[in-house]
Amino acid sequence: MKIKNKLESIQKIKELKLNQFEEELFHEGEEVRIQEFLDRYPYQYYAVRSKSKVGHIKSKINVPKEEVIEFSKNFDIFSINVSSSNFLNHLLLNGDIMISSNGDVWMIAYKNEDYSGREDENLPDFNLKTDLFDKILNEIPGFDILYKYIVEHGLLDIILECAVYDIPLGIYHDQVVLFEIRTDF
């Protein structure tokens, strides 16, 4: 399996029925559909991201519910998803991990709920290149949950951008939520 970009990642996550937060794609002027999404998934915060420009400066991961419709007017094509910000008090681990089929483990992750996903590379709690026999893995909160998820879903040799929670969340009600998968850095 090769995953070359974000669109392929989204397709593969859906195809493999991997857990993610509730999300829909919208076009400008679809305020009624947006309100239906907000009513169907009533949370305090949502992520609103441009789908026409990668890394769009106005994309935000914690837009308050009452500001989503107005904020979405910054985009022509965009997605809205339930934000991970709603569940920070349940976060065990967040970051990037790859476990290879030969047992190597690579991880850049954090357990501090105050860091955003972008900061984990600068201030990670865990920055490892090791193997499955390393006892340090026993000290990583949620690693056993994450490892089980990776094995059960055939995700060895794939880089996962993900989070592990102490409660089940997302569309498949699991403790692991995926944000992106890829086969190359």
Buried (B, 14 or more C-beta within 10 A) or exposed (E): EEBEEEEBBBEBBEEBEBBBBBBBEBEEEBBEBBEEBBEEBEBEBBBBBBBEBEEBEEBBBBBBBEEBBEBBEBBEEBBBBBBBBBBBEBBBBBBBBBBEEEEEBBBBBBBEBEBEBEEBEEEBBBBBEBEEEEEEBEEBBBBEBBBEBBEEBEBEBBBBBBBBBBEEBBBEEBBBBBBBBBBEE
